[in-house]
Amino acid sequence: MTIGLQRRRVTRGATLPGATDPGEAAVGRQRVGNPALFGGLALLTALVGLLDFRTGEDLHLIPLLVVIPALVSVFGTVRQTIGVASWVTVVVACSRMVDGGTFWDTMTSVAFTVLACFLGVGACVLRIRHATQIARLRSAAGALQRQILRPLPILTDQVLTHGIYTPIEEDRLVGGDIYEVVESPYGTRVIIGDVQGKGLAAIGVGFAVLGAFREAAIREPDLTGVVDALEDAVARHNTFSAQTGEIERFVTALVLGFDGSDRVQAVNCGHLAPRLLHRGVARALPLRRTSVPLGMAELSPEARAAEPLDVPADATLLLCTDGVTEARDPSGAFYPLDTRLSRWAALGPVELLEALHADLETFSGGVRRDDIAVLAVRRAADSTPPRTGPADHGARRAAAAFSGL
């Protein structure tokens, strides 16, 4: 989940302070301190030895200590497992010699103990190697996520955007829902979208749309030009998908343009209408010009057009994907978004998102049926109009770069 700053940051691959074992970083919080481990081991050995002495020749309990290295291999480091295995081997060998058994009985018992301890150490090595690989994969996934979806909140000259992002699959940090906020010479452009389908193929289409949006948002003076560039990107991706045997996909998207005034331009490509929260009242903003999703322009004879929306300076604009509106409770009822928003219309963006996310989890019982993306967009406190053109924007960026030298 992402509320304000993204909370699902990848930390499992980080090196722990004071780590001396290559696998300790992967073990993470499962690591047990040596004093506690070996103190408990000594106490357990003394207890088992006392019980073994009380049972006499009828039942030997000391050999049962061979299970301890196997248990330690589940949560300890390799060094800890080796230390416990060595301790158990010495204890078992000394116990057999004190009992006065034959040479072969002693050697057989010691050999069995060594074999069991060796298997425990081997299991620990394999566990830590696997955990390290998983940590590296998660670290790479986190880096990929930061390239595909920027961490929130995002602040520009015109707006401050907070958000929630929850993929349907817990082991993936990125799903089929997309969002982006780009500051351009013509104002701030915002997109939220939902790619048809799920899986890696859907992520690929989403990445193509985001790449096109980031470029076109700065290049195109008109919002419809930005959307046309997104349409071309989806069409090219579908052509490539057809050549590789994959299915063609479409993308529902809502693209907004903020120029510092109370009028927000919107181009809706088959997406959900935004919700406006202002002075304790929440309502949907009906869009009269809803066109077909991206990738389906050939099916519509009408060109896409921008539509102005009245958004007061102190209002919050809520954008979401159908993962919110199509969430269901155990009985199959859909999530009543507009009814719930009326309860939270007076909240700030962060509190609103926290309440919405908690209520969604409670309503659905924690069962997700689709990716969830929500943006709460509010005008920046010192909202300023955009520069007059690309040249001014380029000069501004050059001045910023020069000031950082």
N, C-alpha and C positions, 0 to 999 in steps of 0.2 A: 504494500500500500504506500501511496505517496500523499502525505498531507503536509502542505507547506514545503519544507525540504523533504526530499525523498528519504523514507525510512528504511527501505529495503536495500540498503547498501551492502556490498559484499565485503565482509570482514573476516570470513573464515580462513582466507588465505594469508592473512596478515601474520607477521612474525611476532611472537609473544616476547615481551621484555624478559631478558635473562634466559632465553631458550638456549639450551646447550645440545639438544638433539634435533636432527633434521626433521624428525616426525613430530616434535612437540608443538610446532605451529599448527599442524593439522589436528593434533589431539585437542588443542584449545582448552576449553573449560573442563574437559574430562580428566585433565592432569591432576594427580594426587601427589601431595608433598611427600618427600622421602621420610621425614620423621614420623608422620602419621602412618605411612605404609609399613615401614619396617618395625615401628613400635607395635602396631597391630599384629604383624607377623610373629614377633617374638612372644607376645601374649598368647596368640593362638597356638604356637608351638608348645609353650609351657602347659597350656590347658590340655592339649591332646596328649602330651607326654605324661601328665598326671593321670589322665583317664587310662592311658595304655598301661601305666604301672598298676593301677587299681584292678584292671581286668586280668593282669598276669598273662600266662601262656595261652589262655583260652581265646583271646581276641587281641590281635595286634592292630592298633589304630594309627601308629606313626606312618605307615605307608600311604595312608589316605591323604597325607599332605601333598601328594603329587598333583592334586586338583587345583592347588593354589596358584601355580604359574599360569594355568589355563584361565583362571578367573582374572588374574592381574593383566593378562594379555588383552582383555576386553577394554580396559580403561587406562592402563598404564603405558609408559614409554618402553622402548626396547631395553634401555639400560635398567629400568626398574624390573622388568620381567626377567632379565638375565640375573640380576642380583637375587631376586626371590628364588629363581630356579637353582642357583648355586647354593643358597641357604638350605633349601629343601633337600638337595642331593647330599650335602654334608650331614644333615640331621638324620636322614634315612640310613646312610652308611654307618654312622656312629651307633645308631640304635641297633642295627643288625650285629655289629661287632660286640656291643655290650650284652646282647642276648645270647652270645656264644653259639650262634648257628654255624653250620659247616661252611667251608670256603665257597662251595658252589652255590649254596643258598644265598650267602651274602652277595656274591657277584651277580646272581640272577636278579635279586632285589634291586641292587644298585643300577644294573643295566636297564631294568624296566623304568626306574625313576629317571635316569638320564634321558631315555627315549621320550618319556612323557614330558619332561621339561623342555627338551629340544622341540617338540611339536608345539608347545605353548609359546616359545620364543618365535618360532616360525610363523605362527598365527598372528602374533603381534606385529611382526615385520610386514606381513601382507596387509594387515588392517591399516597400518600407518601409511603404507605406500598407496593404498586405495584412497585413503582420506586426503593425502597430499594431492593426488591427481584430481579428486573432486574439488579441492580448494582452488587449484589452478584453473580448472574449467569455470568455476564460479567467478574467479577473478577476471577471466577473459570475457565471460558473459556480462559482468558488470561494466567492463570497458566498452563492450559492444552496445550495451544499453545506453551509456552516456553519449555514444555517437548517434544512436537512433532517436532516443528521446531525451531531451535535456532535463536536468533536475529542476524541480519547481521549488520555490516561486521564481518567476521571471519578471523583472522590472524593466520597463522601457520609459521613454519620455511621456507616453500617453497612458499606459495601463500597468497595473500590478495583477499578476495572474497566479493564483494558487490552484492546487488540483489534487485529485486522487487518481491513482493508476493501479489497477489490480488485474493481472492476467488470470485467465481461468485456470491455468496449470501452475501449481506452486513451484515446480522445478524450472520454470521459465520466467525470466525477468521482463520479457517483452512479448506482447501478444499481437492480435490483429487490429486493435484500436490504436489510433495515432493522434498526436497533437503537436502543435508548434506555435511559437510566438516569435515574430521577426520584426525588428525595427527597421524601417526603410525610409528613403527620402520623402515618401508620400504618406507617412504615418505608420502605425503599428498594424501589421496583418496577423490574424489569428486563424488557425485551422484546427478543427477537430473532425475526425473521420473514423469510419469503421469499414474494414476490408471484409469482403464476402469470404466466409469460410474461416478455417483455423489452421494452425500448424505453420511450418517453415515457409511454405509457399505464400501464405497470407502475409507473413512478415516481410517477405521479399517485395511484394506489391506495395506494402506500407512504406518501406524504405525508399522505393522509387518515387512515391508521391511526396514524401518529406524532402528528398533531395531536390525535386523540381520546385517545390514550394519555397524552399530557402533561397533558391536562385531567382525565381520569378518574382517573389515578393519585393526584392530590391530593384529588379530591372524594370518591371511593368508599372506604368503610371496608373493604369485602370485595374480595378479589382477583377473585372471580367477577363482581362488579359492574363492575370495570374491563374484563374480557373482554366482558361484555354490551355495554358502550359501544363497544368495538372492532367487535363484530359489527354494531351499528347503523350505524357509520360505513361499513363495507364495503357493507352493504346499500343505504345511501343513494347511495353512489358508483356501485354497479352499476345502480341505477335511473336515475341521470343518464346513465350510459354507454349504457344501452339506448335512451334517448331521442335520443342523438346518433349512434346507429348503431354504437357500439363494442361489443366483446364484454364480457360480464361476467367478472369474475375473482375468484378466491379467494386467501386468504393463509394459509399455514401459520405458526404462531406458538407460541412458548413464553414464557409470562409467569411471572415469579418474584417472590416477596415476601420481603424480608429484614426481620426485626423485632429483630435483635440477639441472638437465641437460636440454638441449634444446629438448630432446625427451620426449614426453608425451605418456604414454600408454593409450589406449582407448579400451573399450569393449562396443559395441553398441547393445542393445537389442531392436531393432525396434523403436528407438527414432530418433528425428531430428538430423541432422548433426550439429556440432558446427560451429560457425562463427569466423574467425580470423581477427582482426583489427590490422594492423601494418603499420606504416609510411604513414598514410593517405589513405590506401587501405583496403577495407573490402571484404572478400570472404569466401565462404563456404568451409570447409575442407571435401572433399569427403571421406567416409569410405567404403573401399572395402569389409570389413567383417562385414556385418550387419546380426545379428542373430535374432531369433524370440523373442518376448517379454517374460518377466519373467512369469512363470506359464504355458508356452507352449513348454517346452523343449522336451516333448515326441513327438511332432509333427515334429521335425527336426532330421534327422539322423546325422547332423554335430555338433560337440562339439563347444562351444563358444571359441573364441581365441582373444587375445589382439593384437592390431594394433598400431604401433608407429606413432606419429604425430610430425611434426616439428613445434615447437612453440618458436619463438625467445624470449629472456629475456624481451624485452621492448614491447611485444605484449599483446593485451587483447583478451582473449578467451571468447566468448559470448555463453552461453548455454541457451536454452529456451524450453518451452513446446508448444504444438500446439495451446494453447490459444492465442498466438501471431500471428502465421502464418495463423490461421483460423479466425481471427477477420475480420469482414465484415463492409463495409460502408452501408448506407441506400439503395444503389442500388444492394447490394449483392456481390460486388467485394471483393476479399480477400486482406488482408493487404500485401503490397509489401515490405517485410522485407529487402531483400538484396538491393533493390533500396534505401530505406531510410537509411540503415546503411552506404552506400557510402557517405552520406552527413555528417555523424558524425564520420567518421573513425579516425579523428585526435583528438577527444575529450578524456578526461580521463574517467575512469569507472563510476564515480558518475555523471558527466555531461552527459555521454552517456545514462545512465539509466533514468535520468530526462527527456532528450529529447525524448527517446523512449516511456516512459509512457505518457507524454503529447501528443505526436503524436498519440498514440493508442486511447486515449480518444477522441481526435478530429476526428480521422478517423471513429471510430465506433459510434460517437454521444453519447458516454456514455453508450451504450447498450452492456452488456457482454453476451457472449454465452458460455464461458468456463472459468475455472480458468486460471490464468496467473502466471507463474513463470519464472524469468529471472535471471541468474547469470553472472556477469562480473568477470572473474578470471584473475588475473595478478600476475606475480611472485613478491614475496616480495623483497624489496630493498636489504636486506642482506640474500638472499636465500642461504641456506646451505644444503648440502647433508644429507640424513637421517643417523641415526646410523646403525651399521652393523647388529643388530639383536635385538630380544626381550629382551635379558638380559640387553643390554645397555639402551634400552628404559625404562625398569623397574628401573634400577639404577638411571636414570635421574629423573624419577617421584618420587622415594623415596627421592632423594636429595632435590627436590623442596618442597616436603612435610615437610622434616626435617627443611628446611630453614624457613618455615612459622611458626614453633613452637615458 
